[in-house]
Each structure stands twice: as structure tokens, then as C-alpha cells.
Amino acid sequence: MAGSSLPSGLALSLLLVSGSLLAGPGAAQNEPRIVNSEEIILRTEDSPHPPITLQCNLTSSSHVLEYSYWTKNGVELTATRKNASNMEYRISKPRADDSGEYHCVYHFVSAPKANATIEVKAAPDITGHKRSENKNEGQDAMMYCKSVGYPYPEWVWYKKNGLPLDIVNTSGRFFVVSKENYTELNIMNLQITEDPGEYECNATNAIGTNSAITILRVRSHLAPLWPFLGILAEIIILVVIIVVYEKRKRPDEVPDDDEPAGPMKTNSTNNHKDKNLRQRNTN
């Protein structure tokens, strides 16, 4: 009868579904099981931090282990590759630079790899920024900050004029680009009356906050000419001094053309010569 049996296609579908449901628990049991240590927080007030050790243990697996290693932020750490189910990674003097996302990774023969994640968290620590930026009016300025720490921070720029003010791009001249542990502030067409001052980059994550200041100086268009103008002013002053000095010379310092070049001969000298001449004639 038609109602006493199922179509062959429907019966095959039900068989596949029931088979997959039965195979589910067994497949889950075959997946590797990894026990790992919890997240670690490096707090600023605990500096210098005591040593930390990250641990992973492959407790069960139906596959043959080929090798294992550690990664930080997706990059394999050197000298950590070995064939071991129990893994440790020790950091003797942990700093904010050591924070990040660590993975213990297990590779198997003819099977997908397995891994576990351990997060090492720290407040942002700004490791690089411009202390000052000197530009001419009309040029463009670029200021940046970079940090270490995890999770990656949220970046905010302020201009400090007594009180910090959020930088708002109402003039269309301010552009902020931020990615992970790096941020950049660009100011186009600098204005000498508006833009000079202190600019602060602020990095904040769930653990803490940090900031750094860059001083922006904007010079006039004539700034490149200042050295030349200074030399020119010195030359003009020197010429004026020489002219004034020449005009104020005393009259007796100027020689008179009517005066004889040598000393005047006296009458006594002439009489003496005449007497000598008469004596020679007498003799």
C-alpha cells in the first residue's frame, strides 16, 4: 500500500540525517582537548613585574602529535618549536611590550592543527612621538604617536589651550588616522594665528590610559629670509657708522696743502752757513 512505505528518496535522506546525529558526539570526542592558563594582566603599579609563565597541556587527542610551538599576535616565537604536549613559555621581566595574544599551537600527522589562546594584557605605553614640529605658514604638519600594550587602544587627539579641546575637523584641515598601536594627526595649510600650540595624543584601553604631547610651531612666510635680512641689516649699520665717522673727523687731522712738506729752516742756520762760506774765501 502507498501509506505503508516511504518513498526511497525520503528514506535515504532520513537515514543520512540520523547517521549524522549519531556521529556528532563521537566526532566531538575525537577533537583535541587543550587545557591552558588564564589571561594575565600586567599592571603599572606592580612594576617591575614578577616573571610570568604561559602554560598549555594537550590532555587528549586521537591523532599523532607532530610538533608544537608558541605564537604572539600571529607570529611564531623563535626557539619554541618542539614535540611536546605540555608547553610552557616564560617571560622573566614582563613589560607592556610583552603584552598581546599568545597561542599554543599543536600540529598533528594527517589532521588539522589545534590551538588555545592566552591573552597578556597591559595599559598603553607610548614609546614614540614627535616632541616638536616646526613648519612655515601654509605648509602641512604631521604628528604621530605609537604605543605598546594590549588590547589595542582607542586614540584621541586634543589641542591644549589651557584646557584640552577635542580636535574637530570643522575647517577641513585636520585628519586623524589610527590603527592598532599607531595614530597620526595631519594638519593641512597651517595658519600662524590658529594652529601653533600643544597637541596631545591619548591612548586608552580596558587596563589604563597614557598620553604624550607634541609642540607645534608655525613660522611666518618671511622666516626663510630672516638670515639674509639679518646680514643685510648688519651691512647697512656698518656703512652708516663709517660715513658718520668720516664726517665727524676734526679739521686739524686733515693735512693743509699750503704747508711745506718738511720742517722750516731758521735764520740762524742760514747765517751759520754764510759765515762758513766767507772763511773759505779768505783762506
BAMARGU-363327 format. One line per field, with one value per residue (C-alpha): residue number from 0; residue in one letter; z negated, x negated, y negated. Coordinates in Angstrom, 1 decimal. Layout:
residues N
n: [NUM / ...]
res: [a / ...]
zz: [Z / ...]
xx: [X / ...]
yy: [Y / ...]
end
This chain:
residues 283
n: [0 / 1 / 2 / 3 / 4 / 5 / 6 / 7 / 8 / 9 / 10 / 11 / 12 / 13 / 14 / 15 / 16 / 17 / 18 / 19 / 20 / 21 / 22 / 23 / 24 / 25 / 26 / 27 / 28 / 29 / 30 / 31 / 32 / 33 / 34 / 35 / 36 / 37 / 38 / 39 / 40 / 41 / 42 / 43 / 44 / 45 / 46 / 47 / 48 / 49 / 50 / 51 / 52 / 53 / 54 / 55 / 56 / 57 / 58 / 59 / 60 / 61 / 62 / 63 / 64 / 65 / 66 / 67 / 68 / 69 / 70 / 71 / 72 / 73 / 74 / 75 / 76 / 77 / 78 / 79 / 80 / 81 / 82 / 83 / 84 / 85 / 86 / 87 / 88 / 89 / 90 / 91 / 92 / 93 / 94 / 95 / 96 / 97 / 98 / 99 / 100 / 101 / 102 / 103 / 104 / 105 / 106 / 107 / 108 / 109 / 110 / 111 / 112 / 113 / 114 / 115 / 116 / 117 / 118 / 119 / 120 / 121 / 122 / 123 / 124 / 125 / 126 / 127 / 128 / 129 / 130 / 131 / 132 / 133 / 134 / 135 / 136 / 137 / 138 / 139 / 140 / 141 / 142 / 143 / 144 / 145 / 146 / 147 / 148 / 149 / 150 / 151 / 152 / 153 / 154 / 155 / 156 / 157 / 158 / 159 / 160 / 161 / 162 / 163 / 164 / 165 / 166 / 167 / 168 / 169 / 170 / 171 / 172 / 173 / 174 / 175 / 176 / 177 / 178 / 179 / 180 / 181 / 182 / 183 / 184 / 185 / 186 / 187 / 188 / 189 / 190 / 191 / 192 / 193 / 194 / 195 / 196 / 197 / 198 / 199 / 200 / 201 / 202 / 203 / 204 / 205 / 206 / 207 / 208 / 209 / 210 / 211 / 212 / 213 / 214 / 215 / 216 / 217 / 218 / 219 / 220 / 221 / 222 / 223 / 224 / 225 / 226 / 227 / 228 / 229 / 230 / 231 / 232 / 233 / 234 / 235 / 236 / 237 / 238 / 239 / 240 / 241 / 242 / 243 / 244 / 245 / 246 / 247 / 248 / 249 / 250 / 251 / 252 / 253 / 254 / 255 / 256 / 257 / 258 / 259 / 260 / 261 / 262 / 263 / 264 / 265 / 266 / 267 / 268 / 269 / 270 / 271 / 272 / 273 / 274 / 275 / 276 / 277 / 278 / 279 / 280 / 281 / 282]
res: [m / a / g / s / s / l / p / s / g / l / a / l / s / l / l / l / v / s / g / s / l / l / a / g / p / g / a / a / q / n / e / p / r / i / v / n / s / e / e / i / i / l / r / t / e / d / s / p / h / p / p / i / t / l / q / c / n / l / t / s / s / s / h / v / l / e / y / s / y / w / t / k / n / g / v / e / l / t / a / t / r / k / n / a / s / n / m / e / y / r / i / s / k / p / r / a / d / d / s / g / e / y / h / c / v / y / h / f / v / s / a / p / k / a / n / a / t / i / e / v / k / a / a / p / d / i / t / g / h / k / r / s / e / n / k / n / e / g / q / d / a / m / m / y / c / k / s / v / g / y / p / y / p / e / w / v / w / y / k / k / n / g / l / p / l / d / i / v / n / t / s / g / r / f / f / v / v / s / k / e / n / y / t / e / l / n / i / m / n / l / q / i / t / e / d / p / g / e / y / e / c / n / a / t / n / a / i / g / t / n / s / a / i / t / i / l / r / v / r / s / h / l / a / p / l / w / p / f / l / g / i / l / a / e / i / i / i / l / v / v / i / i / v / v / y / e / k / r / k / r / p / d / e / v / p / d / d / d / e / p / a / g / p / m / k / t / n / s / t / n / n / h / k / d / k / n / l / r / q / r / n / t / n]
zz: [0.0 / 0.6 / -3.0 / -4.5 / -3.0 / -2.4 / 0.9 / 1.4 / 1.7 / -1.6 / -3.4 / -2.3 / -3.5 / -6.9 / -7.1 / -6.4 / -9.0 / -11.7 / -10.9 / -11.2 / -14.5 / -15.9 / -14.6 / -16.2 / -19.8 / -18.5 / -16.3 / -19.2 / -21.3 / -18.7 / -18.8 / -20.7 / -24.2 / -25.4 / -29.0 / -29.2 / -31.8 / -32.2 / -31.0 / -32.7 / -33.4 / -33.7 / -36.0 / -36.1 / -39.8 / -40.0 / -38.0 / -37.9 / -37.2 / -38.5 / -36.0 / -34.2 / -32.7 / -30.0 / -30.0 / -27.7 / -28.0 / -25.3 / -27.5 / -24.9 / -21.1 / -18.8 / -16.4 / -16.5 / -17.5 / -15.0 / -16.7 / -18.8 / -19.2 / -20.5 / -18.6 / -19.6 / -17.6 / -14.8 / -14.6 / -15.6 / -18.5 / -17.9 / -19.7 / -20.9 / -18.3 / -19.8 / -20.0 / -23.4 / -24.5 / -27.7 / -26.7 / -28.7 / -27.7 / -30.4 / -30.4 / -33.0 / -33.0 / -31.5 / -30.2 / -28.2 / -25.1 / -26.0 / -26.1 / -23.3 / -22.1 / -22.6 / -21.0 / -21.8 / -18.5 / -18.0 / -14.6 / -14.0 / -11.4 / -8.7 / -10.8 / -11.3 / -13.8 / -17.2 / -19.3 / -22.5 / -23.3 / -26.3 / -26.5 / -28.3 / -28.9 / -29.7 / -29.7 / -26.7 / -27.0 / -24.4 / -23.0 / -20.2 / -19.3 / -18.0 / -20.8 / -18.4 / -14.9 / -13.2 / -10.0 / -7.9 / -7.4 / -4.6 / -4.9 / -6.2 / -9.6 / -10.6 / -14.2 / -15.4 / -18.4 / -18.7 / -21.7 / -23.1 / -25.2 / -24.7 / -23.9 / -21.2 / -22.4 / -21.3 / -20.2 / -20.7 / -19.9 / -21.9 / -21.5 / -24.8 / -25.2 / -29.0 / -28.8 / -26.4 / -23.5 / -21.1 / -17.6 / -15.4 / -11.6 / -11.0 / -8.7 / -6.7 / -7.5 / -10.3 / -9.5 / -12.1 / -11.0 / -13.7 / -13.5 / -16.4 / -18.3 / -16.0 / -15.4 / -13.1 / -13.0 / -9.8 / -9.6 / -6.1 / -5.2 / -8.6 / -10.0 / -12.1 / -14.2 / -14.9 / -14.8 / -17.0 / -20.4 / -22.3 / -20.8 / -22.9 / -21.8 / -24.3 / -24.2 / -26.3 / -26.7 / -29.3 / -31.5 / -31.6 / -29.7 / -28.6 / -26.6 / -25.1 / -23.9 / -20.7 / -20.4 / -17.0 / -16.0 / -12.9 / -11.4 / -9.1 / -5.3 / -5.8 / -8.1 / -5.4 / -4.6 / -8.2 / -8.0 / -4.8 / -6.2 / -9.4 / -7.3 / -5.2 / -8.3 / -9.7 / -6.5 / -6.4 / -10.1 / -9.4 / -6.4 / -8.4 / -11.2 / -8.7 / -7.0 / -10.3 / -11.5 / -8.4 / -8.6 / -12.3 / -11.8 / -13.3 / -10.9 / -12.3 / -11.3 / -7.6 / -6.1 / -4.6 / -1.0 / -1.6 / -4.4 / -3.4 / -3.5 / -5.7 / -8.7 / -8.2 / -8.1 / -10.6 / -10.0 / -12.4 / -10.3 / -7.2 / -8.9 / -10.1 / -6.5 / -5.2 / -7.8 / -6.8 / -3.2 / -3.9 / -5.9 / -3.0 / -0.6 / -3.0 / -3.1]
xx: [0.0 / -1.1 / -0.7 / -2.6 / -6.0 / -8.1 / -9.5 / -13.1 / -14.5 / -12.9 / -14.0 / -17.6 / -17.5 / -16.2 / -18.9 / -21.7 / -20.3 / -20.0 / -23.6 / -25.0 / -23.3 / -24.7 / -28.2 / -28.1 / -29.2 / -31.8 / -33.3 / -33.4 / -35.2 / -37.9 / -38.8 / -42.0 / -41.4 / -43.8 / -44.0 / -45.6 / -46.4 / -44.1 / -44.8 / -47.4 / -47.3 / -50.5 / -49.5 / -51.6 / -51.5 / -53.2 / -56.3 / -58.8 / -56.5 / -57.4 / -58.1 / -55.1 / -54.7 / -52.2 / -51.1 / -49.2 / -48.6 / -47.3 / -45.3 / -43.7 / -43.9 / -43.2 / -45.9 / -49.6 / -51.3 / -54.0 / -55.2 / -54.1 / -55.1 / -54.1 / -52.9 / -52.5 / -50.0 / -50.1 / -53.9 / -55.8 / -58.1 / -61.7 / -63.1 / -59.7 / -59.1 / -59.3 / -57.5 / -55.7 / -52.1 / -52.9 / -54.1 / -55.4 / -56.6 / -58.3 / -58.8 / -61.4 / -60.9 / -57.5 / -56.8 / -54.0 / -55.8 / -55.3 / -51.5 / -49.5 / -47.6 / -49.6 / -48.7 / -50.0 / -49.7 / -49.7 / -50.3 / -49.2 / -50.0 / -47.3 / -44.9 / -44.1 / -46.1 / -44.7 / -45.5 / -44.5 / -44.6 / -46.1 / -45.9 / -48.5 / -47.1 / -48.7 / -47.9 / -49.2 / -52.8 / -53.6 / -57.1 / -57.4 / -56.2 / -57.4 / -58.4 / -58.1 / -57.2 / -58.4 / -56.8 / -56.2 / -52.8 / -50.9 / -52.8 / -51.4 / -52.3 / -52.3 / -52.4 / -52.2 / -52.2 / -52.9 / -52.5 / -52.8 / -50.1 / -47.1 / -44.2 / -44.9 / -43.9 / -41.4 / -43.2 / -42.0 / -43.8 / -43.5 / -44.8 / -45.7 / -44.9 / -44.6 / -42.1 / -42.2 / -39.9 / -38.8 / -40.1 / -37.1 / -37.6 / -35.3 / -37.8 / -38.5 / -42.2 / -42.6 / -42.8 / -43.4 / -44.4 / -44.6 / -45.4 / -46.1 / -49.1 / -49.7 / -47.9 / -48.7 / -47.4 / -47.8 / -47.1 / -46.9 / -47.6 / -48.9 / -47.6 / -50.0 / -47.2 / -45.2 / -47.4 / -50.5 / -50.3 / -50.5 / -48.8 / -48.2 / -47.6 / -45.7 / -45.7 / -43.1 / -42.2 / -40.5 / -43.6 / -44.6 / -45.5 / -48.6 / -49.3 / -52.1 / -52.5 / -53.9 / -54.6 / -53.7 / -55.4 / -54.3 / -56.7 / -55.9 / -56.3 / -59.4 / -61.1 / -63.4 / -64.6 / -65.5 / -69.2 / -69.6 / -67.8 / -70.0 / -73.2 / -71.8 / -70.9 / -74.4 / -76.0 / -73.7 / -74.6 / -78.3 / -78.2 / -76.3 / -78.9 / -81.7 / -80.0 / -79.3 / -82.8 / -84.3 / -82.1 / -83.0 / -86.7 / -88.4 / -89.8 / -93.4 / -93.6 / -93.3 / -96.7 / -96.9 / -98.3 / -99.8 / -102.1 / -105.6 / -106.2 / -109.4 / -110.5 / -111.2 / -114.8 / -115.6 / -117.6 / -120.4 / -121.1 / -121.4 / -123.8 / -125.9 / -126.3 / -127.2 / -129.9 / -131.5 / -131.5 / -133.3 / -136.0 / -136.7 / -137.1 / -139.6 / -141.8]
yy: [0.0 / -3.6 / -4.6 / -1.7 / -2.6 / -5.7 / -6.8 / -5.5 / -9.1 / -10.3 / -7.1 / -7.8 / -11.4 / -10.3 / -7.7 / -10.3 / -12.8 / -10.1 / -8.9 / -12.4 / -12.9 / -9.7 / -10.6 / -14.0 / -13.1 / -10.8 / -13.5 / -15.9 / -13.4 / -13.0 / -16.7 / -17.5 / -18.9 / -21.6 / -23.0 / -26.4 / -29.1 / -32.1 / -35.6 / -37.7 / -41.4 / -43.5 / -46.4 / -49.6 / -49.7 / -46.3 / -47.4 / -45.8 / -42.8 / -39.4 / -36.7 / -35.1 / -31.6 / -30.7 / -27.0 / -24.7 / -21.0 / -18.7 / -16.3 / -14.2 / -13.6 / -10.8 / -12.0 / -11.6 / -14.9 / -16.1 / -19.3 / -22.3 / -25.9 / -29.3 / -32.4 / -36.0 / -38.1 / -35.5 / -35.4 / -32.2 / -32.8 / -31.6 / -28.6 / -27.4 / -24.6 / -21.1 / -17.8 / -18.2 / -18.0 / -20.0 / -23.5 / -26.5 / -30.0 / -32.0 / -35.8 / -36.7 / -40.5 / -41.2 / -44.7 / -46.3 / -45.4 / -41.7 / -42.0 / -40.6 / -37.5 / -34.3 / -30.9 / -27.5 / -25.6 / -21.8 / -20.2 / -16.6 / -13.9 / -13.9 / -16.1 / -19.8 / -21.7 / -22.8 / -25.8 / -27.7 / -31.4 / -33.2 / -36.9 / -39.0 / -42.5 / -45.8 / -49.5 / -51.5 / -52.7 / -55.4 / -54.5 / -57.1 / -60.5 / -63.9 / -66.2 / -69.2 / -70.1 / -73.3 / -74.4 / -77.5 / -79.1 / -77.4 / -74.1 / -70.8 / -69.3 / -65.6 / -64.4 / -60.8 / -58.5 / -54.8 / -52.6 / -49.1 / -47.4 / -45.1 / -45.3 / -47.9 / -51.3 / -53.9 / -57.0 / -60.6 / -63.9 / -67.1 / -70.6 / -72.1 / -75.8 / -75.9 / -73.0 / -70.1 / -70.5 / -67.8 / -68.3 / -68.9 / -69.0 / -71.9 / -73.6 / -70.5 / -70.8 / -68.2 / -64.4 / -61.6 / -58.1 / -55.4 / -51.7 / -49.4 / -50.8 / -53.8 / -57.1 / -60.1 / -63.7 / -65.7 / -69.5 / -71.0 / -74.6 / -75.7 / -79.0 / -81.1 / -82.5 / -79.3 / -76.2 / -76.7 / -75.1 / -71.8 / -68.7 / -65.7 / -62.1 / -59.9 / -56.1 / -54.2 / -50.5 / -48.4 / -48.3 / -52.0 / -55.2 / -57.1 / -60.3 / -62.4 / -66.0 / -67.4 / -71.2 / -72.7 / -75.9 / -77.8 / -80.5 / -83.4 / -83.3 / -85.5 / -83.0 / -81.7 / -85.3 / -86.1 / -85.1 / -87.2 / -90.2 / -90.0 / -90.1 / -93.0 / -94.9 / -94.5 / -95.7 / -98.8 / -99.6 / -99.3 / -101.6 / -104.2 / -104.1 / -104.6 / -107.6 / -109.3 / -108.7 / -110.3 / -113.3 / -113.9 / -113.9 / -117.0 / -119.6 / -119.5 / -115.9 / -116.8 / -118.0 / -121.6 / -121.7 / -125.2 / -123.9 / -122.8 / -119.1 / -119.4 / -121.5 / -125.2 / -126.4 / -129.1 / -132.3 / -131.2 / -128.2 / -130.3 / -132.8 / -130.0 / -128.7 / -132.2 / -132.6 / -129.3 / -130.3 / -133.6 / -131.8 / -129.5 / -132.5 / -134.2 / -131.2]
end
